Structure formats: C-alpha cells, structure tokens
Amino acid sequence: MMKKMKALLTEEQGQGMTEYGLVLGLIAVGVVAVLITMRTEITALFNRAVTAISGAGTEAGS
C-alpha cells in the first residue's frame, strides 16, 4: 500500500499535460494580442479582397 501511495506522489504524467496547457494558453494570448494590434490592417485586407471579388463578378457579366 505504501508503494502505491509513493508512486502516486512521484507520478509526473499530469505535470507534462499542465505544461502543454500553459504553453497553449500563452500562444493563444499572443495570437489575440496580435489580432487586436493589427485589427485595422486585417479589416482593410478583407475589404480589399471583397471589393476585388465583387468587381471581378461584375466585369465577367458585362
């Protein structure tokens, strides 16, 4: 019984998963920060893409 208790206390499998979770959380925070910082540039890029797609559709129909 003591061996099982000692093995339970020294088990490191859960610790690795916690580290992966922390790294994933840090990456997510970084991505959100970049998206917030570049919000206007991203919006302009999508607007240009929509305009180009819309313009291409009207030119083909003419």
Distance bins in CASP14 RR format, pairs under 12 A and 6 or more apart:
PFRMAT RR
TARGET T0000
AUTHOR 0000-0000-0000
RMODE 2
METHOD distances of the structure
MODEL  1
1 7 0 0 0 0 0 1 0 0 0 0 0
1 8 0 0 0 0 0 1 0 0 0 0 0
2 8 0 0 0 0 0 1 0 0 0 0 0
2 9 0 0 0 0 0 1 0 0 0 0 0
3 9 0 0 0 0 0 1 0 0 0 0 0
3 10 0 0 0 0 0 1 0 0 0 0 0
4 10 0 0 0 0 0 1 0 0 0 0 0
4 11 0 0 0 0 0 1 0 0 0 0 0
5 11 0 0 0 0 0 1 0 0 0 0 0
7 13 0 0 0 0 0 1 0 0 0 0 0
8 14 0 0 0 0 0 1 0 0 0 0 0
9 15 0 0 0 0 0 1 0 0 0 0 0
11 17 0 0 0 0 0 1 0 0 0 0 0
12 18 0 0 0 0 0 1 0 0 0 0 0
12 19 0 0 0 0 0 1 0 0 0 0 0
13 19 0 0 0 0 0 1 0 0 0 0 0
13 20 0 0 0 0 0 1 0 0 0 0 0
14 20 0 0 0 0 1 0 0 0 0 0 0
14 21 0 0 0 0 0 1 0 0 0 0 0
15 21 0 0 0 0 0 1 0 0 0 0 0
15 22 0 0 0 0 0 1 0 0 0 0 0
16 22 0 0 0 0 1 0 0 0 0 0 0
16 23 0 0 0 0 0 1 0 0 0 0 0
16 24 0 0 0 0 0 1 0 0 0 0 0
17 23 0 0 0 0 0 1 0 0 0 0 0
17 24 0 0 0 0 0 1 0 0 0 0 0
18 24 0 0 0 0 0 1 0 0 0 0 0
18 25 0 0 0 0 0 1 0 0 0 0 0
19 25 0 0 0 0 0 1 0 0 0 0 0
19 26 0 0 0 0 0 1 0 0 0 0 0
20 26 0 0 0 0 0 1 0 0 0 0 0
20 27 0 0 0 0 0 1 0 0 0 0 0
21 27 0 0 0 0 1 0 0 0 0 0 0
21 28 0 0 0 0 1 0 0 0 0 0 0
21 29 0 0 0 0 0 1 0 0 0 0 0
22 28 0 0 0 0 0 1 0 0 0 0 0
22 29 0 0 0 0 0 1 0 0 0 0 0
23 29 0 0 0 0 0 1 0 0 0 0 0
23 30 0 0 0 0 0 1 0 0 0 0 0
24 30 0 0 0 0 0 1 0 0 0 0 0
24 31 0 0 0 0 0 1 0 0 0 0 0
25 31 0 0 0 0 1 0 0 0 0 0 0
25 32 0 0 0 0 1 0 0 0 0 0 0
25 33 0 0 0 0 0 1 0 0 0 0 0
26 32 0 0 0 0 0 1 0 0 0 0 0
26 33 0 0 0 0 0 1 0 0 0 0 0
27 33 0 0 0 0 0 1 0 0 0 0 0
27 34 0 0 0 0 0 1 0 0 0 0 0
28 34 0 0 0 0 0 1 0 0 0 0 0
28 35 0 0 0 0 0 1 0 0 0 0 0
29 35 0 0 0 0 0 1 0 0 0 0 0
29 36 0 0 0 0 0 1 0 0 0 0 0
30 36 0 0 0 0 1 0 0 0 0 0 0
30 37 0 0 0 0 1 0 0 0 0 0 0
30 38 0 0 0 0 0 1 0 0 0 0 0
31 37 0 0 0 0 0 1 0 0 0 0 0
31 38 0 0 0 0 0 1 0 0 0 0 0
32 38 0 0 0 0 0 1 0 0 0 0 0
32 39 0 0 0 0 0 1 0 0 0 0 0
33 39 0 0 0 0 0 1 0 0 0 0 0
34 41 0 0 0 0 0 1 0 0 0 0 0
34 42 0 0 0 0 1 0 0 0 0 0 0
35 41 0 0 0 0 0 1 0 0 0 0 0
35 42 1 0 0 1 0 0 0 0 0 0 0
35 43 0 0 0 0 0 1 0 0 0 0 0
36 42 0 0 0 0 0 1 0 0 0 0 0
38 44 0 0 0 0 1 0 0 0 0 0 0
38 45 0 0 0 0 1 0 0 0 0 0 0
38 46 0 0 0 0 0 1 0 0 0 0 0
39 45 0 0 0 0 0 1 0 0 0 0 0
39 46 0 0 0 0 0 1 0 0 0 0 0
40 46 0 0 0 0 0 1 0 0 0 0 0
40 47 0 0 0 0 0 1 0 0 0 0 0
41 47 0 0 0 0 0 1 0 0 0 0 0
41 48 0 0 0 0 0 1 0 0 0 0 0
42 48 0 0 0 0 0 1 0 0 0 0 0
42 49 0 0 0 0 0 1 0 0 0 0 0
43 49 0 0 0 0 0 1 0 0 0 0 0
43 50 0 0 0 0 0 1 0 0 0 0 0
44 50 0 0 0 0 0 1 0 0 0 0 0
44 51 0 0 0 0 0 1 0 0 0 0 0
45 51 0 0 0 0 0 1 0 0 0 0 0
45 52 0 0 0 0 0 1 0 0 0 0 0
46 52 0 0 0 0 0 1 0 0 0 0 0
46 53 0 0 0 0 0 1 0 0 0 0 0
47 53 0 0 0 0 0 1 0 0 0 0 0
47 54 0 0 0 0 0 1 0 0 0 0 0
48 54 0 0 0 0 0 1 0 0 0 0 0
48 55 0 0 0 0 0 1 0 0 0 0 0
49 55 0 0 0 0 0 1 0 0 0 0 0
49 56 0 0 0 0 0 1 0 0 0 0 0
50 56 0 0 0 0 0 1 0 0 0 0 0
50 57 0 0 0 0 0 1 0 0 0 0 0
51 57 0 0 0 0 0 1 0 0 0 0 0
51 58 0 0 0 0 0 1 0 0 0 0 0
52 58 0 0 0 0 0 1 0 0 0 0 0
52 59 0 0 0 0 0 1 0 0 0 0 0
53 59 0 0 0 0 0 1 0 0 0 0 0
53 60 0 0 0 0 0 1 0 0 0 0 0
54 60 0 0 0 0 0 1 0 0 0 0 0
55 61 0 0 0 0 0 1 0 0 0 0 0
55 62 0 0 0 0 0 1 0 0 0 0 0
56 62 0 0 0 0 0 1 0 0 0 0 0
END
